[in-house]
Amino acid sequence: MRIVIGETVQIGPAAPYRPEGEPLSVEARLLEIRDRRETSDAGNSISGRVITLLVSEGQKIPRGIESGDYRIYLRFVHRRQARS
């Protein structure tokens, strides 16, 4: 697994302290989606996809997430347009 994290410059007060292991919801914007590259990793699914997300509140991402010790669940919510 490879996780690439980038964050924007923090503006305003820092996020409140959150105990490690407590579930957290963070909104992200999809930047790119592509098919996975062929690798020799046995754990990769053939139908796997690679997505690149931008988390605007990057300070909410737990430290050490690149260690692989976290499970990440994705929830997709359709953005509805306002009706006139």
TORRO-47682 format. One record per residue (C-alpha): x, y, z; residue number from 1. Coordinates in Angstrom, 3 decimals, always signed. Each point is the difference from the previous one (the first is absolute). Layout:
BEGIN
<node <X, Y, Z>, NUM>
...
//
This chain:
BEGIN
<node <+0.000, +0.000, +0.000>, 1>
<node <+1.239, +3.461, -0.848>, 2>
<node <-1.560, +3.122, +1.475>, 3>
<node <+1.026, +3.456, -1.153>, 4>
<node <-1.121, +2.858, +2.210>, 5>
<node <+0.097, +3.694, -0.758>, 6>
<node <-1.564, +2.754, +1.990>, 7>
<node <-0.855, +3.621, -0.446>, 8>
<node <+1.395, +2.729, +2.189>, 9>
<node <-1.932, +0.091, +3.251>, 10>
<node <-2.076, +3.126, +0.465>, 11>
<node <-1.759, +0.710, +3.269>, 12>
<node <+0.101, -1.928, +3.267>, 13>
<node <+1.398, -3.535, +0.093>, 14>
<node <-2.381, -2.934, +0.133>, 15>
<node <-0.912, -1.050, +3.548>, 16>
<node <+1.925, -2.896, +1.527>, 17>
<node <-1.484, -3.372, -0.867>, 18>
<node <+1.078, -3.194, +1.775>, 19>
<node <+1.761, -2.465, -2.275>, 20>
<node <-2.290, -2.732, -1.289>, 21>
<node <-3.185, +2.069, +0.199>, 22>
<node <-1.932, -0.171, -3.315>, 23>
<node <+0.125, +3.155, -2.092>, 24>
<node <-1.896, +1.185, -3.077>, 25>
<node <+1.881, +2.255, -2.393>, 26>
<node <-1.339, +1.416, -3.258>, 27>
<node <+2.185, -0.362, -3.088>, 28>
<node <-0.160, +0.932, -3.677>, 29>
<node <+0.771, -2.542, -2.715>, 30>
<node <+2.920, +1.098, -2.167>, 31>
<node <+0.705, -3.109, -2.066>, 32>
<node <-1.109, -3.604, -0.454>, 33>
<node <+1.855, -2.598, -2.037>, 34>
<node <+0.498, -3.733, -0.359>, 35>
<node <+2.729, -1.463, +2.161>, 36>
<node <+3.412, -0.687, -1.470>, 37>
<node <+1.183, -3.574, -0.234>, 38>
<node <+2.025, -0.844, +3.108>, 39>
<node <+1.283, -3.136, +1.638>, 40>
<node <-1.823, +0.688, +3.290>, 41>
<node <-2.097, -3.034, +0.885>, 42>
<node <-2.481, +2.113, +2.007>, 43>
<node <-1.146, +2.126, -2.953>, 44>
<node <-3.393, -0.724, -1.523>, 45>
<node <-0.171, -0.385, -3.777>, 46>
<node <-3.035, +2.308, -0.053>, 47>
<node <+1.662, +2.605, +2.261>, 48>
<node <-0.006, +3.664, -0.957>, 49>
<node <+2.331, +2.796, +1.098>, 50>
<node <-1.601, +3.239, +1.137>, 51>
<node <+1.685, +3.292, +0.848>, 52>
<node <-1.823, +2.111, +2.569>, 53>
<node <+0.531, +3.548, +1.210>, 54>
<node <-0.785, +0.435, +3.697>, 55>
<node <-0.370, +3.735, +0.527>, 56>
<node <+0.196, -0.386, +3.790>, 57>
<node <+3.307, -1.870, -0.112>, 58>
<node <+0.706, +0.610, +3.686>, 59>
<node <-2.819, -2.461, +0.802>, 60>
<node <+1.867, -2.900, -1.622>, 61>
<node <+1.518, -2.118, +2.786>, 62>
<node <+3.762, +0.036, +0.377>, 63>
<node <+1.580, -3.268, -1.096>, 64>
<node <-2.762, -0.920, -2.442>, 65>
<node <+2.636, -1.106, -2.516>, 66>
<node <+0.970, -2.826, +2.399>, 67>
<node <-2.969, -2.065, -1.194>, 68>
<node <-1.313, -0.377, +3.567>, 69>
<node <-3.270, +1.767, -0.886>, 70>
<node <-3.055, -1.228, -1.839>, 71>
<node <-1.511, +2.548, -2.351>, 72>
<node <-3.656, -0.282, -0.984>, 73>
<node <-1.346, +1.965, -2.945>, 74>
<node <-3.578, +1.241, -0.147>, 75>
<node <-1.218, +1.468, -3.265>, 76>
<node <-2.765, +2.616, +0.212>, 77>
<node <-1.445, +1.454, -3.209>, 78>
<node <+0.223, +3.783, -0.038>, 79>
<node <-3.531, +1.213, -0.750>, 80>
<node <-0.546, +3.210, -1.888>, 81>
<node <-2.320, +2.612, +1.460>, 82>
<node <-3.427, +0.065, -1.599>, 83>
<node <-1.450, +3.273, -1.239>, 84>
//
